[in-house]
Amino acid sequence: MTILRTQNIHKNFGGVKAVDGVSIAFEPGKITGLIGPNGSGKSTLINLLTGMTAFDNGLIYIGEHTRLDHIHPYDLPDFGITRTFQDIRLFEQMPVLDNILIVITSRNVLGALFEKHKKYHLDIAEKVLRQVGLWEKRDCLAHDLSYGQRKLLEIARVLALNEDGGEVLHTILFDEPFAGLFPEMIKIVSETLCLLRSQGKTVVLVEHNMDIIRELSDHVIVLDSGQVIAEGTPAHALSQASVIEAYLGK
């Protein structure tokens, strides 16, 4: 069974085929590594899957019954999909704790600010902040965190969504979550992805570090010039001549 798949999806920017007829599928309870050299179409594909960019043609299937020829970011909660970004997106002038509470209370930002937070919500916030090592920073403004801590806070918000009605959230797309992290933070993020997998979630991981891909991925999809050039287990996909050529050249 697949939880999310694409059929012949395309996106052109001017004359550049950023995503060129991609048909791929993601399975529940697995971490799928999405890799490729710079400019291969990885982030564009993530943007298409999450409605940040409209695709030109093709279809997206969610579960067994939902077929879409377009998707919007505001549709994602209904489809059980969330994501992180390369460029971290937080409420910069709000405390760390409030950055968590906003996503698990009212989905309207102003409503969440004035909502009375129940012990249930506060317990979730404490749990996920402790998990990523940020509980002691709960009263700090997000803006004042280090780069690595800000990445951990963004991941903590995903965990909070998972805790708050976790049966609804089933697909999480991580766009380079390890970039710029120190080893101890890499360990926290790795453990988080493995936890989500153990809960049956579908995890899509865009990553450049091949050691991390080999360690964490159950399945790997390799893009180059907007097309799938290989897929399979990490050992199989990364050993293909087309993949070696794409990364290293002829």
Secondary structure, DSSP 8 states (H G I E B T S, - for coil): --SEEEEEEEEEETTEEEEEEE--EE-TT-EEEEE-STTSSHHHHHHHHTTSS--SEEEEEETTTEEES---GGGHHHHTEEE--SS----TTSBHHHHHHHHHS-SSHHHHHHS---HHHHHHHHHHHHHTT-GGGTTSBGGGS-HHHHHHHHHHHHHHHHHTTTTT--EEEEESTTTT--HHHHHHHHHHHHHHHHTT-EEEEE-S-HHHHHHH-SEEEEEETTEEEEEESHHHHHT-HHHHHHHH--
